[in-house]
Amino acid sequence: MLRTAYSSNWNALVVLLLNSSWDRKKRFCVAYTFQATIYAIWRERNMRREQPMAVLAIKKTIEKGIHNKLSLVRAKRGKGVTDILQFWFSTRM
């Protein structure tokens, strides 16, 4: 989704998340992906003592959570976000 705009620098990520030049779909998807990733990392860290997760399992959890959230947003709001899932899938490799 970010392509060349990707950064591992925290300050640069904050600037990316506040980027107002993106359309609404992209801004929502990037922000929610960031939120879901932070939550998954936090959750894995808390579970590590009992049952660590493989990186691929974390990735799958994040992607499934995003897919579910976008489906829910589309179902609730309908108008204006009907193609948000299509946009999300178009960014997947």
Jmol script that loads the backbone (N, CA, C; Angstrom):
load data "model"
ATOM      1  N   MET A   1       0.814  -1.173   0.000  1.00  0.00           N
ATOM      2  CA  MET A   1       0.000   0.000   0.000  1.00  0.00           C
ATOM      3  C   MET A   1       0.872   1.256   0.000  1.00  0.00           C
ATOM      4  N   LEU A   2       1.947   1.234   0.759  1.00  0.00           N
ATOM      5  CA  LEU A   2       2.803   2.417   0.842  1.00  0.00           C
ATOM      6  C   LEU A   2       3.852   2.477  -0.261  1.00  0.00           C
ATOM      7  N   ARG A   3       4.181   1.332  -0.806  1.00  0.00           N
ATOM      8  CA  ARG A   3       5.204   1.221  -1.847  1.00  0.00           C
ATOM      9  C   ARG A   3       6.478   1.966  -1.452  1.00  0.00           C
ATOM     10  N   THR A   4       6.855   3.013  -2.139  1.00  0.00           N
ATOM     11  CA  THR A   4       8.116   3.709  -1.864  1.00  0.00           C
ATOM     12  C   THR A   4       8.027   4.634  -0.656  1.00  0.00           C
ATOM     13  N   ALA A   5       6.834   4.886  -0.145  1.00  0.00           N
ATOM     14  CA  ALA A   5       6.671   5.772   1.011  1.00  0.00           C
ATOM     15  C   ALA A   5       6.942   5.054   2.330  1.00  0.00           C
ATOM     16  N   TYR A   6       7.183   3.741   2.282  1.00  0.00           N
ATOM     17  CA  TYR A   6       7.402   2.963   3.501  1.00  0.00           C
ATOM     18  C   TYR A   6       8.617   3.477   4.263  1.00  0.00           C
ATOM     19  N   SER A   7       8.517   3.451   5.580  1.00  0.00           N
ATOM     20  CA  SER A   7       9.629   3.850   6.438  1.00  0.00           C
ATOM     21  C   SER A   7       9.557   3.072   7.738  1.00  0.00           C
ATOM     22  N   SER A   8      10.701   2.812   8.342  1.00  0.00           N
ATOM     23  CA  SER A   8      10.724   2.182   9.661  1.00  0.00           C
ATOM     24  C   SER A   8      10.969   3.229  10.748  1.00  0.00           C
ATOM     25  N   ASN A   9      11.045   4.484  10.360  1.00  0.00           N
ATOM     26  CA  ASN A   9      11.243   5.588  11.291  1.00  0.00           C
ATOM     27  C   ASN A   9       9.887   6.010  11.863  1.00  0.00           C
ATOM     28  N   TRP A  10       9.787   6.040  13.191  1.00  0.00           N
ATOM     29  CA  TRP A  10       8.516   6.340  13.848  1.00  0.00           C
ATOM     30  C   TRP A  10       7.961   7.699  13.430  1.00  0.00           C
ATOM     31  N   ASN A  11       8.795   8.731  13.416  1.00  0.00           N
ATOM     32  CA  ASN A  11       8.333  10.074  13.050  1.00  0.00           C
ATOM     33  C   ASN A  11       7.839  10.116  11.606  1.00  0.00           C
ATOM     34  N   ALA A  12       8.528   9.409  10.722  1.00  0.00           N
ATOM     35  CA  ALA A  12       8.097   9.361   9.323  1.00  0.00           C
ATOM     36  C   ALA A  12       6.755   8.641   9.199  1.00  0.00           C
ATOM     37  N   LEU A  13       6.543   7.610  10.017  1.00  0.00           N
ATOM     38  CA  LEU A  13       5.261   6.896   9.998  1.00  0.00           C
ATOM     39  C   LEU A  13       4.115   7.796  10.459  1.00  0.00           C
ATOM     40  N   VAL A  14       4.366   8.599  11.461  1.00  0.00           N
ATOM     41  CA  VAL A  14       3.331   9.524  11.936  1.00  0.00           C
ATOM     42  C   VAL A  14       2.966  10.508  10.832  1.00  0.00           C
ATOM     43  N   VAL A  15       3.972  11.020  10.131  1.00  0.00           N
ATOM     44  CA  VAL A  15       3.719  11.941   9.017  1.00  0.00           C
ATOM     45  C   VAL A  15       2.900  11.233   7.935  1.00  0.00           C
ATOM     46  N   LEU A  16       3.246   9.974   7.634  1.00  0.00           N
ATOM     47  CA  LEU A  16       2.488   9.209   6.636  1.00  0.00           C
ATOM     48  C   LEU A  16       1.027   9.043   7.055  1.00  0.00           C
ATOM     49  N   LEU A  17       0.805   8.752   8.324  1.00  0.00           N
ATOM     50  CA  LEU A  17      -0.561   8.538   8.806  1.00  0.00           C
ATOM     51  C   LEU A  17      -1.392   9.814   8.769  1.00  0.00           C
ATOM     52  N   LEU A  18      -0.734  10.943   8.832  1.00  0.00           N
ATOM     53  CA  LEU A  18      -1.443  12.224   8.793  1.00  0.00           C
ATOM     54  C   LEU A  18      -1.507  12.812   7.388  1.00  0.00           C
ATOM     55  N   ASN A  19      -1.042  12.058   6.404  1.00  0.00           N
ATOM     56  CA  ASN A  19      -0.993  12.523   5.015  1.00  0.00           C
ATOM     57  C   ASN A  19      -2.407  12.800   4.494  1.00  0.00           C
ATOM     58  N   SER A  20      -2.683  14.039   4.194  1.00  0.00           N
ATOM     59  CA  SER A  20      -4.028  14.399   3.735  1.00  0.00           C
ATOM     60  C   SER A  20      -4.163  14.380   2.211  1.00  0.00           C
ATOM     61  N   SER A  21      -3.078  14.095   1.511  1.00  0.00           N
ATOM     62  CA  SER A  21      -3.170  14.072   0.046  1.00  0.00           C
ATOM     63  C   SER A  21      -3.727  12.741  -0.477  1.00  0.00           C
ATOM     64  N   TRP A  22      -3.796  11.735   0.379  1.00  0.00           N
ATOM     65  CA  TRP A  22      -4.354  10.448  -0.029  1.00  0.00           C
ATOM     66  C   TRP A  22      -5.873  10.525  -0.037  1.00  0.00           C
ATOM     67  N   ASP A  23      -6.472   9.680  -0.877  1.00  0.00           N
ATOM     68  CA  ASP A  23      -7.933   9.625  -0.857  1.00  0.00           C
ATOM     69  C   ASP A  23      -8.397   8.916   0.423  1.00  0.00           C
ATOM     70  N   ARG A  24      -9.670   9.019   0.684  1.00  0.00           N
ATOM     71  CA  ARG A  24     -10.245   8.520   1.934  1.00  0.00           C
ATOM     72  C   ARG A  24     -10.005   7.022   2.149  1.00  0.00           C
ATOM     73  N   LYS A  25     -10.149   6.236   1.077  1.00  0.00           N
ATOM     74  CA  LYS A  25      -9.959   4.783   1.185  1.00  0.00           C
ATOM     75  C   LYS A  25      -8.540   4.446   1.605  1.00  0.00           C
ATOM     76  N   LYS A  26      -7.573   5.065   0.938  1.00  0.00           N
ATOM     77  CA  LYS A  26      -6.179   4.753   1.233  1.00  0.00           C
ATOM     78  C   LYS A  26      -5.820   5.192   2.647  1.00  0.00           C
ATOM     79  N   ARG A  27      -6.260   6.374   3.040  1.00  0.00           N
ATOM     80  CA  ARG A  27      -5.972   6.872   4.384  1.00  0.00           C
ATOM     81  C   ARG A  27      -6.549   5.928   5.440  1.00  0.00           C
ATOM     82  N   PHE A  28      -7.794   5.481   5.226  1.00  0.00           N
ATOM     83  CA  PHE A  28      -8.426   4.569   6.178  1.00  0.00           C
ATOM     84  C   PHE A  28      -7.679   3.241   6.229  1.00  0.00           C
ATOM     85  N   CYS A  29      -7.359   2.680   5.070  1.00  0.00           N
ATOM     86  CA  CYS A  29      -6.679   1.381   5.024  1.00  0.00           C
ATOM     87  C   CYS A  29      -5.294   1.443   5.663  1.00  0.00           C
ATOM     88  N   VAL A  30      -4.544   2.490   5.379  1.00  0.00           N
ATOM     89  CA  VAL A  30      -3.203   2.625   5.961  1.00  0.00           C
ATOM     90  C   VAL A  30      -3.306   2.783   7.479  1.00  0.00           C
ATOM     91  N   ALA A  31      -4.199   3.644   7.932  1.00  0.00           N
ATOM     92  CA  ALA A  31      -4.346   3.872   9.373  1.00  0.00           C
ATOM     93  C   ALA A  31      -4.814   2.606  10.082  1.00  0.00           C
ATOM     94  N   TYR A  32      -5.776   1.901   9.505  1.00  0.00           N
ATOM     95  CA  TYR A  32      -6.268   0.696  10.162  1.00  0.00           C
ATOM     96  C   TYR A  32      -5.224  -0.421  10.126  1.00  0.00           C
ATOM     97  N   THR A  33      -4.473  -0.523   9.047  1.00  0.00           N
ATOM     98  CA  THR A  33      -3.402  -1.520   8.970  1.00  0.00           C
ATOM     99  C   THR A  33      -2.358  -1.252  10.045  1.00  0.00           C
ATOM    100  N   PHE A  34      -2.003   0.003  10.217  1.00  0.00           N
ATOM    101  CA  PHE A  34      -1.046   0.383  11.255  1.00  0.00           C
ATOM    102  C   PHE A  34      -1.585  -0.001  12.634  1.00  0.00           C
ATOM    103  N   GLN A  35      -2.832   0.334  12.896  1.00  0.00           N
ATOM    104  CA  GLN A  35      -3.456   0.021  14.181  1.00  0.00           C
ATOM    105  C   GLN A  35      -3.499  -1.490  14.417  1.00  0.00           C
ATOM    106  N   ALA A  36      -3.904  -2.247  13.413  1.00  0.00           N
ATOM    107  CA  ALA A  36      -4.004  -3.702  13.545  1.00  0.00           C
ATOM    108  C   ALA A  36      -2.634  -4.332  13.764  1.00  0.00           C
ATOM    109  N   THR A  37      -1.617  -3.785  13.126  1.00  0.00           N
ATOM    110  CA  THR A  37      -0.256  -4.306  13.280  1.00  0.00           C
ATOM    111  C   THR A  37       0.260  -4.059  14.692  1.00  0.00           C
ATOM    112  N   ILE A  38       0.078  -2.847  15.181  1.00  0.00           N
ATOM    113  CA  ILE A  38       0.511  -2.527  16.549  1.00  0.00           C
ATOM    114  C   ILE A  38      -0.207  -3.431  17.551  1.00  0.00           C
ATOM    115  N   TYR A  39      -1.508  -3.618  17.375  1.00  0.00           N
ATOM    116  CA  TYR A  39      -2.278  -4.472  18.277  1.00  0.00           C
ATOM    117  C   TYR A  39      -1.783  -5.921  18.224  1.00  0.00           C
ATOM    118  N   ALA A  40      -1.514  -6.442  17.030  1.00  0.00           N
ATOM    119  CA  ALA A  40      -1.061  -7.831  16.887  1.00  0.00           C
ATOM    120  C   ALA A  40       0.308  -8.032  17.538  1.00  0.00           C
ATOM    121  N   ILE A  41       1.187  -7.054  17.382  1.00  0.00           N
ATOM    122  CA  ILE A  41       2.516  -7.151  18.004  1.00  0.00           C
ATOM    123  C   ILE A  41       2.381  -7.111  19.528  1.00  0.00           C
ATOM    124  N   TRP A  42       1.545  -6.218  20.030  1.00  0.00           N
ATOM    125  CA  TRP A  42       1.315  -6.123  21.473  1.00  0.00           C
ATOM    126  C   TRP A  42       0.731  -7.427  22.012  1.00  0.00           C
ATOM    127  N   ARG A  43      -0.241  -7.962  21.301  1.00  0.00           N
ATOM    128  CA  ARG A  43      -0.890  -9.208  21.716  1.00  0.00           C
ATOM    129  C   ARG A  43       0.097 -10.379  21.718  1.00  0.00           C
ATOM    130  N   GLU A  44       0.924 -10.462  20.687  1.00  0.00           N
ATOM    131  CA  GLU A  44       1.906 -11.538  20.604  1.00  0.00           C
ATOM    132  C   GLU A  44       2.910 -11.416  21.746  1.00  0.00           C
ATOM    133  N   ARG A  45       3.329 -10.206  22.053  1.00  0.00           N
ATOM    134  CA  ARG A  45       4.281  -9.995  23.143  1.00  0.00           C
ATOM    135  C   ARG A  45       3.683 -10.473  24.468  1.00  0.00           C
ATOM    136  N   ASN A  46       2.417 -10.185  24.698  1.00  0.00           N
ATOM    137  CA  ASN A  46       1.765 -10.610  25.934  1.00  0.00           C
ATOM    138  C   ASN A  46       1.565 -12.119  25.991  1.00  0.00           C
ATOM    139  N   MET A  47       1.420 -12.760  24.843  1.00  0.00           N
ATOM    140  CA  MET A  47       1.205 -14.211  24.801  1.00  0.00           C
ATOM    141  C   MET A  47       2.512 -14.991  24.730  1.00  0.00           C
ATOM    142  N   ARG A  48       3.612 -14.310  24.514  1.00  0.00           N
ATOM    143  CA  ARG A  48       4.886 -14.981  24.265  1.00  0.00           C
ATOM    144  C   ARG A  48       5.269 -15.950  25.369  1.00  0.00           C
ATOM    145  N   ARG A  49       4.995 -15.603  26.594  1.00  0.00           N
ATOM    146  CA  ARG A  49       5.359 -16.487  27.705  1.00  0.00           C
ATOM    147  C   ARG A  49       4.661 -17.836  27.603  1.00  0.00           C
ATOM    148  N   GLU A  50       3.425 -17.825  27.172  1.00  0.00           N
ATOM    149  CA  GLU A  50       2.639 -19.052  27.112  1.00  0.00           C
ATOM    150  C   GLU A  50       2.777 -19.776  25.777  1.00  0.00           C
ATOM    151  N   GLN A  51       2.643 -19.015  24.686  1.00  0.00           N
ATOM    152  CA  GLN A  51       2.619 -19.647  23.373  1.00  0.00           C
ATOM    153  C   GLN A  51       3.046 -18.638  22.305  1.00  0.00           C
ATOM    154  N   PRO A  52       4.332 -18.611  21.955  1.00  0.00           N
ATOM    155  CA  PRO A  52       4.780 -17.655  20.934  1.00  0.00           C
ATOM    156  C   PRO A  52       4.173 -17.973  19.566  1.00  0.00           C
ATOM    157  N   MET A  53       3.971 -16.921  18.774  1.00  0.00           N
ATOM    158  CA  MET A  53       3.406 -17.084  17.433  1.00  0.00           C
ATOM    159  C   MET A  53       4.505 -16.895  16.394  1.00  0.00           C
ATOM    160  N   ALA A  54       4.431 -17.659  15.329  1.00  0.00           N
ATOM    161  CA  ALA A  54       5.356 -17.488  14.213  1.00  0.00           C
ATOM    162  C   ALA A  54       5.002 -16.204  13.464  1.00  0.00           C
ATOM    163  N   VAL A  55       5.976 -15.643  12.778  1.00  0.00           N
ATOM    164  CA  VAL A  55       5.768 -14.398  12.034  1.00  0.00           C
ATOM    165  C   VAL A  55       4.639 -14.556  11.019  1.00  0.00           C
ATOM    166  N   LEU A  56       4.598 -15.683  10.316  1.00  0.00           N
ATOM    167  CA  LEU A  56       3.533 -15.893   9.328  1.00  0.00           C
ATOM    168  C   LEU A  56       2.154 -15.955   9.984  1.00  0.00           C
ATOM    169  N   ALA A  57       2.093 -16.504  11.183  1.00  0.00           N
ATOM    170  CA  ALA A  57       0.814 -16.557  11.898  1.00  0.00           C
ATOM    171  C   ALA A  57       0.368 -15.155  12.302  1.00  0.00           C
ATOM    172  N   ILE A  58       1.317 -14.318  12.709  1.00  0.00           N
ATOM    173  CA  ILE A  58       0.991 -12.930  13.058  1.00  0.00           C
ATOM    174  C   ILE A  58       0.498 -12.196  11.821  1.00  0.00           C
ATOM    175  N   LYS A  59       1.193 -12.389  10.699  1.00  0.00           N
ATOM    176  CA  LYS A  59       0.799 -11.737   9.445  1.00  0.00           C
ATOM    177  C   LYS A  59      -0.619 -12.155   9.040  1.00  0.00           C
ATOM    178  N   LYS A  60      -0.897 -13.443   9.150  1.00  0.00           N
ATOM    179  CA  LYS A  60      -2.223 -13.949   8.786  1.00  0.00           C
ATOM    180  C   LYS A  60      -3.298 -13.363   9.704  1.00  0.00           C
ATOM    181  N   THR A  61      -2.995 -13.259  10.985  1.00  0.00           N
ATOM    182  CA  THR A  61      -3.931 -12.675  11.946  1.00  0.00           C
ATOM    183  C   THR A  61      -4.227 -11.221  11.606  1.00  0.00           C
ATOM    184  N   ILE A  62      -3.180 -10.472  11.264  1.00  0.00           N
ATOM    185  CA  ILE A  62      -3.346  -9.061  10.901  1.00  0.00           C
ATOM    186  C   ILE A  62      -4.217  -8.941   9.655  1.00  0.00           C
ATOM    187  N   GLU A  63      -3.892  -9.705   8.616  1.00  0.00           N
ATOM    188  CA  GLU A  63      -4.643  -9.614   7.365  1.00  0.00           C
ATOM    189  C   GLU A  63      -6.101 -10.030   7.543  1.00  0.00           C
ATOM    190  N   LYS A  64      -6.329 -11.065   8.333  1.00  0.00           N
ATOM    191  CA  LYS A  64      -7.710 -11.501   8.571  1.00  0.00           C
ATOM    192  C   LYS A  64      -8.481 -10.440   9.352  1.00  0.00           C
ATOM    193  N   GLY A  65      -7.843  -9.835  10.338  1.00  0.00           N
ATOM    194  CA  GLY A  65      -8.486  -8.774  11.110  1.00  0.00           C
ATOM    195  C   GLY A  65      -8.842  -7.576  10.250  1.00  0.00           C
ATOM    196  N   ILE A  66      -7.933  -7.200   9.353  1.00  0.00           N
ATOM    197  CA  ILE A  66      -8.191  -6.073   8.454  1.00  0.00           C
ATOM    198  C   ILE A  66      -9.337  -6.413   7.507  1.00  0.00           C
ATOM    199  N   HIS A  67      -9.305  -7.603   6.943  1.00  0.00           N
ATOM    200  CA  HIS A  67     -10.377  -8.038   6.035  1.00  0.00           C
ATOM    201  C   HIS A  67     -11.729  -7.986   6.741  1.00  0.00           C
ATOM    202  N   ASN A  68     -11.779  -8.504   7.966  1.00  0.00           N
ATOM    203  CA  ASN A  68     -13.035  -8.496   8.723  1.00  0.00           C
ATOM    204  C   ASN A  68     -13.506  -7.075   9.022  1.00  0.00           C
ATOM    205  N   LYS A  69     -12.583  -6.204   9.415  1.00  0.00           N
ATOM    206  CA  LYS A  69     -12.944  -4.816   9.721  1.00  0.00           C
ATOM    207  C   LYS A  69     -13.460  -4.099   8.478  1.00  0.00           C
ATOM    208  N   LEU A  70     -12.790  -4.285   7.347  1.00  0.00           N
ATOM    209  CA  LEU A  70     -13.224  -3.628   6.115  1.00  0.00           C
ATOM    210  C   LEU A  70     -14.583  -4.154   5.661  1.00  0.00           C
ATOM    211  N   SER A  71     -14.826  -5.438   5.854  1.00  0.00           N
ATOM    212  CA  SER A  71     -16.139  -6.004   5.525  1.00  0.00           C
ATOM    213  C   SER A  71     -17.219  -5.388   6.404  1.00  0.00           C
ATOM    214  N   LEU A  72     -16.916  -5.226   7.678  1.00  0.00           N
ATOM    215  CA  LEU A  72     -17.868  -4.629   8.610  1.00  0.00           C
ATOM    216  C   LEU A  72     -18.137  -3.166   8.265  1.00  0.00           C
ATOM    217  N   VAL A  73     -17.091  -2.418   7.953  1.00  0.00           N
ATOM    218  CA  VAL A  73     -17.247  -1.005   7.582  1.00  0.00           C
ATOM    219  C   VAL A  73     -18.107  -0.892   6.337  1.00  0.00           C
ATOM    220  N   ARG A  74     -17.837  -1.748   5.371  1.00  0.00           N
ATOM    221  CA  ARG A  74     -18.616  -1.722   4.128  1.00  0.00           C
ATOM    222  C   ARG A  74     -20.083  -2.029   4.400  1.00  0.00           C
ATOM    223  N   ALA A  75     -20.339  -3.005   5.257  1.00  0.00           N
ATOM    224  CA  ALA A  75     -21.717  -3.391   5.567  1.00  0.00           C
ATOM    225  C   ALA A  75     -22.454  -2.298   6.345  1.00  0.00           C
ATOM    226  N   LYS A  76     -21.764  -1.636   7.254  1.00  0.00           N
ATOM    227  CA  LYS A  76     -22.408  -0.609   8.082  1.00  0.00           C
ATOM    228  C   LYS A  76     -22.610   0.701   7.342  1.00  0.00           C
ATOM    229  N   ARG A  77     -21.577   1.147   6.669  1.00  0.00           N
ATOM    230  CA  ARG A  77     -21.632   2.471   6.048  1.00  0.00           C
ATOM    231  C   ARG A  77     -22.144   2.437   4.619  1.00  0.00           C
ATOM    232  N   GLY A  78     -21.865   1.347   3.919  1.00  0.00           N
ATOM    233  CA  GLY A  78     -22.350   1.188   2.547  1.00  0.00           C
ATOM    234  C   GLY A  78     -21.884   2.274   1.606  1.00  0.00           C
ATOM    235  N   LYS A  79     -22.571   3.369   1.612  1.00  0.00           N
ATOM    236  CA  LYS A  79     -22.325   4.465   0.684  1.00  0.00           C
ATOM    237  C   LYS A  79     -20.910   5.041   0.857  1.00  0.00           C
ATOM    238  N   GLY A  80     -20.161   5.097  -0.235  1.00  0.00           N
ATOM    239  CA  GLY A  80     -18.839   5.706  -0.206  1.00  0.00           C
ATOM    240  C   GLY A  80     -17.704   4.755   0.103  1.00  0.00           C
ATOM    241  N   VAL A  81     -18.017   3.603   0.675  1.00  0.00           N
ATOM    242  CA  VAL A  81     -16.959   2.655   1.001  1.00  0.00           C
ATOM    243  C   VAL A  81     -17.210   1.284   0.375  1.00  0.00           C
ATOM    244  N   THR A  82     -18.087   1.232  -0.602  1.00  0.00           N
ATOM    245  CA  THR A  82     -18.450  -0.053  -1.193  1.00  0.00           C
ATOM    246  C   THR A  82     -17.270  -0.735  -1.865  1.00  0.00           C
ATOM    247  N   ASP A  83     -16.318   0.036  -2.341  1.00  0.00           N
ATOM    248  CA  ASP A  83     -15.177  -0.568  -3.030  1.00  0.00           C
ATOM    249  C   ASP A  83     -13.919  -0.601  -2.168  1.00  0.00           C
ATOM    250  N   ILE A  84     -14.067  -0.456  -0.849  1.00  0.00           N
ATOM    251  CA  ILE A  84     -12.895  -0.434   0.018  1.00  0.00           C
ATOM    252  C   ILE A  84     -12.203  -1.795   0.061  1.00  0.00           C
ATOM    253  N   LEU A  85     -12.976  -2.885   0.059  1.00  0.00           N
ATOM    254  CA  LEU A  85     -12.362  -4.216   0.025  1.00  0.00           C
ATOM    255  C   LEU A  85     -11.628  -4.442  -1.287  1.00  0.00           C
ATOM    256  N   GLN A  86     -12.208  -3.974  -2.366  1.00  0.00           N
ATOM    257  CA  GLN A  86     -11.548  -4.095  -3.665  1.00  0.00           C
ATOM    258  C   GLN A  86     -10.220  -3.342  -3.646  1.00  0.00           C
ATOM    259  N   PHE A  87     -10.209  -2.155  -3.067  1.00  0.00           N
ATOM    260  CA  PHE A  87      -8.968  -1.392  -2.941  1.00  0.00           C
ATOM    261  C   PHE A  87      -7.954  -2.161  -2.110  1.00  0.00           C
ATOM    262  N   TRP A  88      -8.389  -2.720  -0.973  1.00  0.00           N
ATOM    263  CA  TRP A  88      -7.488  -3.469  -0.092  1.00  0.00           C
ATOM    264  C   TRP A  88      -6.857  -4.644  -0.842  1.00  0.00           C
ATOM    265  N   PHE A  89      -7.683  -5.420  -1.556  1.00  0.00           N
ATOM    266  CA  PHE A  89      -7.155  -6.570  -2.278  1.00  0.00           C
ATOM    267  C   PHE A  89      -6.231  -6.151  -3.417  1.00  0.00           C
ATOM    268  N   SER A  90      -6.462  -4.984  -3.991  1.00  0.00           N
ATOM    269  CA  SER A  90      -5.589  -4.520  -5.078  1.00  0.00           C
ATOM    270  C   SER A  90      -4.197  -4.167  -4.569  1.00  0.00           C
ATOM    271  N   THR A  91      -4.061  -3.931  -3.262  1.00  0.00           N
ATOM    272  CA  THR A  91      -2.751  -3.596  -2.701  1.00  0.00           C
ATOM    273  C   THR A  91      -1.983  -4.834  -2.266  1.00  0.00           C
ATOM    274  N   ARG A  92      -2.633  -5.977  -2.204  1.00  0.00           N
ATOM    275  CA  ARG A  92      -1.986  -7.220  -1.765  1.00  0.00           C
ATOM    276  C   ARG A  92      -1.117  -7.767  -2.875  1.00  0.00           C
ATOM    277  N   MET A  93      -0.049  -8.393  -2.507  1.00  0.00           N
ATOM    278  CA  MET A  93       0.861  -8.985  -3.504  1.00  0.00           C
ATOM    279  C   MET A  93       0.566 -10.441  -3.691  1.00  0.00           C
TER     280      MET A  93
END
end "model"
wireframe off; spacefill off
backbone 0.3
color backbone group
